[in-house]
Amino acid sequence: MSLRVDLHTHSNWSDGALSVQDLLSRALDADIHTLALTDHDTVTGYDVAVQCLSQDSQSSMRLVPGTELSCVWQGITIHVVGLNFDPNNADLRAYFEHLDQARSERAALIAQRLSKEGFEGALMGAQALAGEAQVGRPHFARWMVDAGHCDSMNTAFKRWLGRGKLGDVKVFWPTLEQAVTVLVKAGGVPVLAHPQHYGLTRAKLKRLVSHFVSVGGQALELPLGQDHAEAAVYVRRLLREFGLSVSLGSDFHADSEWGPRLGLDTAIVSDLNPVWAGW
């Protein structure tokens, strides 16, 4: 029997546009059976989601603890989604506190670099947009648009904040091994997120997956959409070669005509070992 799941989503507690309550409402409307809220380096949104669902006696949707950890492998920023862990694990909470401090330092450095290019007030502007959430590059991008420095967030990333630009600060991230280890110790499943997004050759992606497995990685996220059809075929090959589970996630951030929508049919991975099989 196929179901609808989504194991990679974001709220405005990290770089998503929707509140937790609005995200849950979208997921319920999309008839999602199992949802993971995977905000970057935090479970604050998950804690809020648990409270929201506890007040809805009609909901049968399963909420899985989730997060998306930023880390570094061979100088490249890699994202590892953690699923179904103990959200109250002391080591994991301490890890989040460390990353929260790292993100604050990173935001200050991004603002300092932007200031040198003539963009004054970037940190205060980004902080105001973030509110209680972590300050990330999307907040800087939104501020640049609001302040009239760029015509769109896409332009802000292409010129100032994207990969290889001055706002691409990696120095603070833990290693891939550290990210995987803390998730495993918390009883979770580490998933290599969107493997098609790192710009790696097939040979280098295979080396990344090999290292990921050697330090405790357990699953790969399947690339989605026609644009990534070729990458999906190769990831399927790696899943079988390394004996890994497959995860499905939209990486939903906001309502968009062109962006991913919430929810995926599990039928598309009926020939693979789904990460949710043992839950």
Secondary structure, DSSP 8 states (H G I E B T S, - for coil): ---EEEEEE--TTTT-SS-HHHHHHHHHHTT-SEEEE--BT--HHHHHHHHHHHT-TT---EEEEEEEEEEEETTEEEEEEEES--TT-HHHHHHHHHHHHHHHHHHHHHHHHHHHTT-TTHHHHHHHHHTTS---HHHHHHHHHHTTS-SSHHHHIIIIISTTSTT---TT--BHHHHHHHHHHTT-EEEE--GGGG---HHHHHHHHHHHHHTT--EEE---SGGGHHHHHHHHHHHHHHT-EEE----B-S--SSS--S-EEGGGGTTS-BGGGG-
